[in-house]
Amino acid sequence: MAEASLQTRPAIERTAPDSIRLERMLDASPETVWRYLTEAELRAKWFMGGTDAARDQEFTLFVDHDNLSDEEVPYPTDYAAFKGSSWTEQVTRFEPPHLLETSFQGGKNGTVTYELFPEGDRTRLVLTHTGITSGTGAQDFGSGWTSHLAVLATRLSGGSVPNFWALHAQSREAVAKALG
């Protein structure tokens, strides 16, 4: 099985001072990727669990990144305070299996739009996060999204993620170089 890894330069760009855009090719159909975005049980394998996302509904994101590593690894001190946190999000656009848009961190950090484009038996995912107000900004959110999308790609291709936090550290360095 393949192991999660990052490209040397992640496909990320700052599209505005408060916005980032990431693009990934995934080894699955748009319908399968859609399920990983909207079904909490599948979303928990690459991002955050909680409750399912549905048209014009609120849903919950629950932080427990222990689910992201296939090996037992400790939470880094900088992130331990977030473990067990949850946010209520609002679905603002829901067009299966091509477009999902939701609030992020209860709307405090803008919106996230997931666009899915079929390309043969694969899917091109474009993730745009706008309205980032956190002081950590594009660098921190870019690192997070880069890490989580690497896990999603790995899960969809049947690979393993031994240590999410090692992947996240690698992501922070790569995103810092990419965003300058």
N, C-alpha and C positions, 0 to 999 in steps of 0.2 A: 504494500500500500504506500501511496505517496504521503509525504509528511508536509505539514503547512510550512510555507516559506514565503518570502517577499521578493518582489522584483528589486533590482538594484535601485531604481528610481520609481516609486509608486506612481500610478496614474492618478494624480491629484492636481487640482489647480484651484487657486483662489480666484473666484469670479467677481468678487466685490469685497470690500473690507470685512463684511460680516457673512460671507458666503464661500462655500467650497463645493467642488464637483469632483466626483470620483467615477471612474468607468472600469468595468471588469467584464471579461468573457467567462461565462460559467458553463460547465459541462452538464447542462440539464435544459429541459424545455421551459418556456415561460410559465406553463401551468405548474410545473414542479417548483420553480423558484418562487412563484406566487404563494404556494403553500408554505414555504419557508419564511416568507414575509408576514403572513397573516395568521397562521396557526401557532398558538403559543407553545405547544409541545415541540414543534420543529424549530421555531424561532429561538427557543432556549438552548438549542444545540450550537448556535453560532453567535447569538447576541444576548437577548434577555427574554425570559419567559413572561408569565403573567396571564393575560387572557387573550382570546382570539380578537383580531381586528375585523370589523365588519362595516358595511356601508352606513354612513351617518351615525356611527356609534362611538361611545367612549370605550377605551380598552386600557388595560394596565400593563406597564412594563415593570418587571421585577428583576433587580440586580442580584445575580448569584453566579459569578463567573467561575465558580468551582466546576460548573457543568461544561466549561469550554475546554478544559485540559483533560486528556485521556489518562494522564498520570496525576497522582496526588501532589499538588504544589501549593505552597502558602500564598496568600494574598500579599502583595507588596504593602508596606506600611502606608504609602501615599494613597492607596485605594481602599484599604480595609474599612474606612468609615462609610463607604458607599454600599458595602455588602448588606443586603437585606432591604435596601431602599426600594421604593416603588413610586411610580408617577402615573397619573391618570392622563391619558392622551386622547385627543380627538381625531377621528378620521375625517378629513376634509375633502378628499377625492378618492374614489374607489371604483376603478374600471378594470375588473378582472379580464385577463391576466396581464394587463399592460401598464397600469398606472395606479400607484398608491401614494397618497400624501397624508401626513399626520403631523400633529404638533410634536414638539420634543421637550422633554423635562417639564411637562405640564404647560407647555407654551412659553416657558421662561427663556428658552433658547431656540426660538423660532420654529421652523417647519423642516421636515425631511420629505423629499419627493423621490420615489423609486420608479424609474421607468424601465420597462422590460421590452426588448426588441428581439424577435426570433432571428437567428442566423444559422440556417441549417438545423442541426440537432442540438445547437447550443443557444444560449441567451446572452445578449449584451445587456448588462445592468448599468444604468446611469443613476447615481445617487447624488442629489443636490441638497445640501443643508444650508438654508438661508436664515437670516435673522439671529445669528449667533451673538449673544450679548455677554457671555461669560468672559471674565478677564483672561482666561487661558486661551480663548479664541480659536482661530483656525488650526493652530499647531496641535492643541490638545484634542480637539474634535477630529481633526484629520488623522491623528495617530490612532485614535479609537476606531474610527471607521475603517482605516486601512487594516488594522488588526482583525476586526470583526469580519470584514469582507474576505480576508485571507482564510479565516476559519470556514465561512460559508462555502467558498470555492473548494476547500479541502473536503468538507463534509459531502458536498454534491458529487465529488469525484471518487468518493469512497476511501479517502485518506484519513490519516490520524493527526491529531494535534497533541503531542506529548505535553507541552507547556505553553499555555496561552500567554502567560506573563513574559516569558522569554521572547515570544513572537511580538508582543506589545512593545517591549524595549527596543527590539530591532526596528519596529515600525516608527517609533519616535525619532530615531536617528535618520531614517530614510525620508520621513515627512519634513523634518527640519531642513534637509538638503534640498528637497523638492520645492518647498515654499520660500526658502531663502530667508 
